[in-house]
């Protein structure tokens, strides 16, 4: 029976400190902001305050579908995840 061995990889030309193809995600893209709902708040008011555009309320709604079933019903003291403005 023939001895079939796979050749060993040659790492003789690898230099210490060389870069890899892996990229780090910028911290600003990973950080999650939160917002605690106050009496009288609505998703559009929160979007206007945080994004400068009330029509972006859907971003907040989509990020919080696990706790918000109806976008017209949010409650004081709810803690909402606020997606990064550029995400």
C-alpha positions as CSV (number, residue, x, y, z in Angstrom):
1,X,0.0,0.0,0.0
2,X,1.4,3.4,-1.0
3,X,2.1,6.0,1.7
4,X,-0.1,9.0,0.7
5,X,0.6,12.0,2.9
6,X,-0.6,15.5,2.3
7,X,2.2,18.0,1.9
8,X,2.7,20.3,4.9
9,X,2.0,24.0,4.3
10,X,5.1,26.1,3.9
11,X,5.0,29.1,6.3
12,X,8.7,30.0,5.8
13,X,7.9,33.3,4.1
14,X,5.4,34.5,6.7
15,X,6.6,37.6,8.5
16,X,5.7,38.7,12.0
17,X,3.3,41.6,12.2
18,X,1.9,41.2,8.7
19,X,-1.7,42.1,8.2
20,X,-4.5,39.6,7.7
21,X,-7.7,39.8,5.6
22,X,-9.8,40.1,8.8
23,X,-11.3,43.5,9.4
24,X,-12.4,45.0,12.6
25,X,-15.8,46.6,12.8
26,X,-15.6,50.2,13.8
27,X,-16.9,50.7,17.4
28,X,-19.4,53.3,16.3
29,X,-21.1,50.7,14.1
30,X,-21.3,48.2,17.0
31,X,-22.3,50.5,19.9
32,X,-25.9,50.4,20.7
33,X,-27.7,53.4,22.1
34,X,-30.8,53.2,24.2
35,X,-33.6,55.6,25.0
36,X,-36.0,55.5,27.9
37,X,-39.5,56.5,26.9
38,X,-41.0,59.5,28.7
39,X,-44.6,60.4,29.1
40,X,-45.9,62.0,25.9
41,X,-43.3,60.4,23.6
42,X,-44.0,58.7,20.3
43,X,-41.7,57.0,18.0
44,X,-41.8,59.9,15.6
45,X,-41.0,62.4,18.4
46,X,-38.0,60.2,19.4
47,X,-36.8,59.9,15.8
48,X,-37.1,63.7,15.4
49,X,-35.2,64.3,18.5
50,X,-32.4,61.7,17.8
51,X,-32.2,61.7,14.0
52,X,-33.6,65.1,13.2
53,X,-36.3,63.5,11.0
54,X,-39.6,62.2,12.4
55,X,-40.2,60.0,9.4
56,X,-37.3,57.8,10.5
57,X,-39.5,56.3,13.4
58,X,-39.6,53.0,11.5
59,X,-35.9,52.4,12.2
60,X,-36.6,52.5,15.9
61,X,-39.7,50.4,15.5
62,X,-37.9,47.7,13.5
63,X,-35.0,47.6,16.1
64,X,-37.5,47.0,18.9
65,X,-40.0,44.6,17.4
66,X,-39.3,42.2,20.2
67,X,-40.9,44.7,22.7
68,X,-43.1,46.9,20.5
69,X,-46.0,45.1,18.8
70,X,-47.9,48.3,17.8
71,X,-45.8,51.4,16.9
72,X,-48.6,53.6,18.3
73,X,-48.3,52.0,21.7
74,X,-45.1,52.8,23.7
75,X,-45.0,53.3,27.4
76,X,-43.1,55.5,29.8
77,X,-40.0,53.7,31.2
78,X,-39.7,51.4,28.2
79,X,-36.0,51.1,27.2
80,X,-35.7,51.2,23.4
81,X,-32.7,50.3,21.3
82,X,-31.7,53.1,19.0
83,X,-30.0,52.0,15.8
84,X,-26.9,53.9,14.7
85,X,-27.9,56.8,12.5
86,X,-25.7,55.5,9.7
87,X,-26.7,51.9,9.9
